[in-house]
């Protein structure tokens, strides 16, 4: 975990992201909704249209305390 600008950030696999989580996408905080998570037979799970390098790149999740 890291603290960036007062936010606690955790690296997470894309499969562990669920509806209601807050993630950093291109430096912007975004709340994940059901329409943002898609399953594709070729690309696997995508979040906001991004496969995060087919799951090899970690997703930055904001942890609220």
DSSP file (Angstrom, degrees, kcal/mol; ACC not computed):
  #  RESIDUE AA STRUCTURE BP1 BP2  ACC     N-H-->O    O-->H-N    N-H-->O    O-->H-N    TCO  KAPPA ALPHA  PHI   PSI    X-CA   Y-CA   Z-CA
    1    1 A X              0   0    0      0, 0.0     2,-0.3     0, 0.0     9,-0.2   0.000 360.0 360.0 360.0 149.3    0.0    0.0    0.0
    2    2 A X  E     -A    9   0A   0      7,-2.4     7,-3.8     2,-0.0     2,-0.6  -0.945 360.0-131.9-136.4 157.6    1.0    3.5   -0.7
    3    3 A X  E     +A    8   0A   0     -2,-0.3     2,-0.5     5,-0.2     5,-0.2  -0.962  26.5 176.7-114.7 118.7   -0.3    6.9    0.3
    4    4 A X  E >  S-A    7   0A   0      3,-2.6     3,-2.3    -2,-0.6    -2,-0.0  -0.986  71.9 -18.7-124.8 121.0   -0.6    9.4   -2.6
    5    5 A X  T 3  S-     0   0    0     -2,-0.5    -1,-0.1     1,-0.3     3,-0.1   0.846 128.9 -51.4  51.4  38.8   -2.1   12.9   -1.9
    6    6 A X  T 3  S+     0   0    0      1,-0.3     2,-0.4    -3,-0.0    -1,-0.3   0.434 115.3 116.7  82.3  -1.1   -3.7   11.6    1.2
    7    7 A X  E <   -A    4   0A   0     -3,-2.3    -3,-2.6    57,-0.0     2,-0.6  -0.837  64.5-131.8-101.1 137.1   -5.3    8.6   -0.5
    8    8 A X  E     -AB   3  63A   0     55,-0.6    55,-3.2    -2,-0.4     2,-0.4  -0.795  28.1-162.5 -87.0 120.8   -4.4    5.1    0.5
    9    9 A X  E     -AB   2  62A   0     -7,-3.8    -7,-2.4    -2,-0.6     2,-0.4  -0.881   9.2-172.1-111.7 135.1   -3.7    3.2   -2.7
   10   10 A X  E     - B   0  61A   0     51,-2.8    51,-3.2    -2,-0.4     2,-0.4  -0.978  22.7-128.5-125.0 136.4   -3.5   -0.6   -3.1
   11   11 A X  E     + B   0  60A   0     -2,-0.4     2,-0.3    49,-0.2    49,-0.2  -0.732  37.4 174.6 -85.3 133.5   -2.4   -2.6   -6.1
   12   12 A X  E     - B   0  59A   0     47,-2.6    47,-3.5    -2,-0.4     2,-0.2  -0.967  34.5-107.2-139.7 148.8   -5.1   -5.2   -7.1
   13   13 A X    >   -     0   0    0     -2,-0.3     3,-1.8    45,-0.2     4,-0.3  -0.507  35.2-117.5 -73.2 148.1   -5.6   -7.7   -9.8
   14   14 A X  G >  S+     0   0    0     43,-0.3     3,-1.1     1,-0.3    -1,-0.1   0.790 113.2  62.3 -59.6 -29.5   -8.4   -6.8  -12.3
   15   15 A X  G 3  S+     0   0    0      1,-0.2    -1,-0.3    40,-0.1    -2,-0.0   0.728  98.2  57.9 -68.1 -21.4  -10.4   -9.9  -11.3
   16   16 A X  G <  S+     0   0    0     -3,-1.8     2,-0.3     2,-0.1    -1,-0.2   0.501  82.2 102.8 -88.5  -4.5  -10.6   -8.5   -7.7
   17   17 A X    <   +     0   0    0     -3,-1.1     2,-0.3    -4,-0.3     3,-0.0  -0.637  50.7 178.4 -81.1 134.2  -12.3   -5.3   -8.7
   18   18 A X    >   -     0   0    0     -2,-0.3     3,-2.0     1,-0.0    14,-0.2  -0.832  39.2 -68.9-131.0 169.8  -16.1   -5.2   -8.0
   19   19 A X  T 3  S+     0   0    0     -2,-0.3    14,-0.2     1,-0.2     3,-0.1  -0.340 118.8  29.3 -59.8 133.2  -18.9   -2.7   -8.4
   20   20 A X  T 3  S+     0   0    0     12,-2.9    -1,-0.2     1,-0.4    13,-0.1   0.172  87.7 127.6 100.0 -15.9  -18.6    0.2   -5.9
   21   21 A X    <   -     0   0    0     -3,-2.0    11,-3.1    10,-0.1     2,-0.5  -0.386  55.3-134.5 -69.7 152.1  -14.8    0.1   -5.8
   22   22 A X  E     +DC  31  62A   0     40,-0.5    40,-3.1     9,-0.2     2,-0.3  -0.951  30.1 177.8-109.3 124.8  -12.9    3.4   -6.4
   23   23 A X  E     -DC  30  61A   0      7,-2.8     7,-2.8    -2,-0.5     2,-0.7  -0.842  33.2-116.5-123.7 159.6   -9.9    3.0   -8.7
   24   24 A X  E     -DC  29  60A   0     36,-2.8     2,-0.5    -2,-0.3    36,-0.5  -0.884  33.5-178.9 -94.6 116.9   -7.3    5.4  -10.2
   25   25 A X  E >  S-D   28   0A   0      3,-2.9     3,-1.3    -2,-0.7    34,-0.0  -0.953  73.8 -21.5-120.3 110.4   -7.8    5.3  -14.0
   26   26 A X  T 3  S-     0   0    0     -2,-0.5    -1,-0.1     1,-0.3     3,-0.1   0.860 128.3 -52.0  56.9  38.3   -5.3    7.6  -15.9
   27   27 A X  T 3  S+     0   0    0      1,-0.2     2,-0.4     0, 0.0    -1,-0.3   0.492 117.5 109.9  82.4   4.4   -4.7    9.6  -12.7
   28   28 A X  E <  S-D   25   0A   0     -3,-1.3    -3,-2.9     2,-0.0     2,-0.4  -0.931  70.6-121.4-116.4 135.0   -8.4   10.2  -12.0
   29   29 A X  E     +D   24   0A   0     -2,-0.4     2,-0.4    -5,-0.2    -5,-0.2  -0.592  37.7 179.1 -71.7 128.3  -10.5    8.6   -9.3
   30   30 A X  E     -D   23   0A   0     -7,-2.8    -7,-2.8    -2,-0.4     2,-0.5  -0.998  26.2-135.0-134.2 138.3  -13.4    6.7  -10.7
   31   31 A X  E     -D   22   0A   0     -2,-0.4     2,-0.4    -9,-0.2    -9,-0.2  -0.792  29.2-125.4 -89.4 130.8  -16.1    4.7   -9.0
   32   32 A X        -     0   0    0    -11,-3.1   -12,-2.9    -2,-0.5     2,-0.2  -0.613  29.4-174.6 -81.1 129.0  -16.7    1.3  -10.7
   33   33 A X    >>  -     0   0    0     -2,-0.4     3,-1.3   -14,-0.2     4,-0.6  -0.698  41.7 -99.2-113.2 171.6  -20.3    0.6  -11.9
   34   34 A X  G >4 S+     0   0    0      1,-0.3     3,-0.7    -2,-0.2    -2,-0.0   0.833 122.1  55.8 -61.1 -33.3  -21.7   -2.6  -13.4
   35   35 A X  G 34 S+     0   0    0      1,-0.2    -1,-0.3     3,-0.0    -3,-0.0   0.656  99.2  62.1 -76.0 -13.4  -21.5   -1.2  -16.9
   36   36 A X  G <4 S+     0   0    0     -3,-1.3    12,-2.2    12,-0.1     2,-0.6   0.689  93.0  70.9 -83.6 -19.2  -17.7   -0.5  -16.5
   37   37 A X  E <<  +E   47   0B   0     -3,-0.7     2,-0.4    -4,-0.6    10,-0.2  -0.880  64.0 172.6-102.9 122.8  -16.8   -4.1  -16.0
   38   38 A X  E     -E   46   0B   0      8,-2.2     8,-2.9    -2,-0.6     2,-0.5  -0.960  25.5-142.7-129.4 147.5  -17.1   -6.3  -19.1
   39   39 A X  E     -E   45   0B   0     -2,-0.4     2,-0.4     6,-0.2     6,-0.2  -0.944  20.9-173.8-107.5 127.6  -16.1   -9.9  -19.8
   40   40 A X  E  >  -E   44   0B   0      4,-2.1     4,-1.8    -2,-0.5    -2,-0.0  -0.966  27.1-139.5-123.2 138.1  -14.7  -10.6  -23.3
   41   41 A X  T  4 S+     0   0    0     -2,-0.4    -1,-0.1     1,-0.2     4,-0.1   0.774 105.0  33.5 -67.5 -24.7  -13.9  -14.0  -24.7
   42   42 A X  T  4 S+     0   0    0      2,-0.2    -1,-0.2     1,-0.0    -2,-0.0   0.873 130.0  29.1 -95.8 -46.4  -10.7  -12.7  -26.3
   43   43 A X  T  4 S-     0   0    0      1,-0.3     2,-0.2     3,-0.0    -2,-0.2   0.569  94.1-143.0 -94.0 -10.8   -9.5   -9.9  -23.9
   44   44 A X  E  <  -E   40   0B   0     -4,-1.8    -4,-2.1     2,-0.0    -1,-0.3  -0.573  62.1  -0.1  80.3-148.4  -10.8  -11.3  -20.7
   45   45 A X  E     -E   39   0B   0     -6,-0.2     2,-0.4    -2,-0.2    -6,-0.2  -0.565  69.0-166.4 -78.4 136.6  -12.1   -8.9  -18.1
   46   46 A X  E     -E   38   0B   0     -8,-2.9    -8,-2.2    -2,-0.3     2,-0.5  -0.939  10.0-158.2-122.1 149.1  -12.0   -5.2  -19.0
   47   47 A X  E >  S-EF  37  50B   0      3,-2.7     3,-1.5    -2,-0.4   -10,-0.2  -0.983  84.3 -13.2-127.7 117.1  -12.4   -2.2  -16.8
   48   48 A X  T 3  S-     0   0    0    -12,-2.2    -1,-0.1    -2,-0.5   -11,-0.1   0.819 130.6 -56.7  57.1  32.4  -13.4    1.1  -18.5
   49   49 A X  T 3  S+     0   0    0    -13,-0.5     2,-0.5     1,-0.2    -1,-0.3   0.484 116.4 114.6  81.8   3.3  -12.5   -0.7  -21.7
   50   50 A X  B <   -F   47   0B   0     -3,-1.5    -3,-2.7     1,-0.1    -1,-0.2  -0.917  50.8-162.9-111.9 130.0   -8.9   -1.4  -20.6
   51   51 A X     >  -     0   0    0     -2,-0.5     4,-1.4    -5,-0.2     6,-0.2   0.469  37.3-126.7 -87.7  -1.3   -7.7   -5.0  -20.1
   52   52 A X  T >4>S-     0   0    0      1,-0.2     5,-2.3     2,-0.2     3,-0.8   0.953  75.6 -47.5  51.6  54.5   -4.7   -3.8  -18.0
   53   53 A X  G >45S-     0   0    0      1,-0.3     3,-1.7     2,-0.2    -1,-0.2   0.903 107.8 -56.1  53.5  47.9   -2.4   -5.8  -20.2
   54   54 A X  G 345S-     0   0    0      1,-0.3    -1,-0.3     2,-0.1    -2,-0.2   0.765 107.7 -49.7  58.0  29.8   -4.6   -8.9  -20.1
   55   55 A X  G <<5S+     0   0    0     -4,-1.4    -1,-0.3    -3,-0.8    -2,-0.2   0.418 118.7 105.4  94.0  -0.5   -4.4   -8.9  -16.3
   56   56 A X  T < 5 +     0   0    0     -3,-1.7     2,-0.5    -4,-0.4    -3,-0.2   0.667  68.5  70.6 -84.8 -16.3   -0.6   -8.6  -16.0
   57   57 A X  S   <S-     0   0    0     -5,-2.3   -43,-0.3    -6,-0.2    -2,-0.1  -0.871  87.8-121.9-102.6 131.7   -0.8   -4.9  -15.0
   58   58 A X        -     0   0    0     -2,-0.5     2,-0.4   -45,-0.1   -45,-0.2  -0.392  16.9-128.9 -74.2 147.4   -2.1   -4.1  -11.5
   59   59 A X  E     -B   12   0A   0    -47,-3.5   -47,-2.6    -2,-0.1     2,-0.7  -0.784  19.3-128.3 -92.0 138.0   -5.1   -1.9  -11.0
   60   60 A X  E     -BC  11  24A   0    -36,-0.5   -36,-2.8    -2,-0.4     2,-0.4  -0.802  29.0-168.7 -91.4 113.1   -4.7    0.9   -8.5
   61   61 A X  E     -BC  10  23A   0    -51,-3.2   -51,-2.8    -2,-0.7     2,-0.5  -0.870  17.8-132.3-107.7 132.7   -7.6    0.8   -6.0
   62   62 A X  E     -BC   9  22A   0    -40,-3.1     2,-0.6    -2,-0.4   -40,-0.5  -0.712  18.0-151.9 -84.2 127.6   -8.3    3.6   -3.5
   63   63 A X  E     -B    8   0A   0    -55,-3.2   -55,-0.6    -2,-0.5     2,-0.4  -0.897   6.2-157.4-104.6 116.8   -8.9    2.3    0.0
   64   64 A X              0   0    0     -2,-0.6   -57,-0.0     1,-0.1   -42,-0.0  -0.769 360.0 360.0 -92.8 136.8  -11.2    4.4    2.2
   65   65 A X              0   0    0     -2,-0.4    -1,-0.1     0, 0.0    -2,-0.0   0.396 360.0 360.0-110.2 360.0  -10.8    4.1    5.9
